[in-house]
Amino acid sequence: MSATVHKILVHSAQIMEASLVPVGCLGENASEARNKFYKKDRIAHERKNSQSNNIVNVFNRAMDSFDPLLSSICLNNRTKNKLIRRIPHEATELLELLAVPDNLDVASTSR
């Protein structure tokens, strides 16, 4: 057994108690998903006159996206603009035809 696996299996309770943040915040999923946004920002939105300017701009753009007020505004705009798709009338009619009546006794029909 490797030392890393041993530490996690045997000492996980101590790690969780000593951690300043919840265990879910320590996962890599969010940071890995964020990489595609960083790459898109570097290519499409930031200055390309020097690498340091580019990195500073990516950092500032990331800090803007982490702001709770700005994030809530963007979320509100997305929910307002979300297209609500209705089920076609033909589909609802088909579902009504296939629905089992409430008064039908399933036990008596299975014999």
For each residue, the residues with C-beta under 8 A, 3 or more apart:
1: 5 6 9
2: 5 6
3: 6 7
4: 7 8
5: 1 2 8 9
6: 1 2 3 9 10
7: 3 4 10 11 15
8: 4 5 11 12 15
9: 1 5 6 12
10: 6 7
11: 7 8 14 15
12: 8 9 15 16
13: 16 17
14: 11 17 18
15: 7 8 11 12 18 19
16: 12 13 19 23
17: 13 14
18: 14 15
19: 15 16 22 23 26
20:
21: 25 26
22: 19 25 26
23: 16 19 26 27
24: 27
25: 21 22
26: 19 21 22 23
27: 23 24 30
28: 31 32
29: 32 33
30: 27 33 34
31: 28 34 35
32: 28 29 35
33: 29 30 36 37
34: 30 31 37 38 62
35: 31 32 38 39
36: 33 39 40
37: 33 34 40 41 62 65
38: 34 35 41 42 58 62
39: 35 36 42 43
40: 36 37 43 44 45
41: 37 38 44 45 46 57 58 61 62
42: 38 39 45 46 54 58
43: 39 40
44: 40 41
45: 40 41 42 57 61
46: 41 42 53 54 57 58 61
47: 50 53 54 57
48: 54
49: 53
50: 47 53 54
51: 54 55
52: 55 56
53: 46 47 49 50 56 57
54: 42 46 47 48 50 51 57 58
55: 51 52 58 59
56: 52 53 59 60
57: 41 45 46 47 53 54 60 61
58: 38 41 42 46 54 55 61 62
59: 55 56 62 63
60: 56 57 63 64
61: 41 45 46 57 58 64 65
62: 34 37 38 41 58 59 65 66
63: 59 60 66 67
64: 60 61 67 70
65: 37 61 62 70 71
66: 62 63 71
67: 63 64 70 71
68: 71 72
69: 72 73
70: 64 65 67 73 74
71: 65 66 67 68 74 75
72: 68 69 75 76
73: 69 70 76 77
74: 70 71 77 78
75: 71 72 78 79
76: 72 73 79 80
77: 73 74 80 81
78: 74 75 81 82
79: 75 76 82
80: 76 77
81: 77 78
82: 78 79
83:
84:
85:
86:
87: 91 92
88: 91 92
89: 92 93
90: 93 94
91: 87 88 94 95
92: 87 88 89 95 96
93: 89 90 96 97
94: 90 91 97 98
95: 91 92 98 99
96: 92 93 99
97: 93 94
98: 94 95
99: 95 96
100: 104 106
101: 104
102:
103:
104: 100 101 109
105: 108 109
106: 100 109 110
107: 110 111
108: 105 111
109: 104 105 106
110: 106 107
111: 107 108
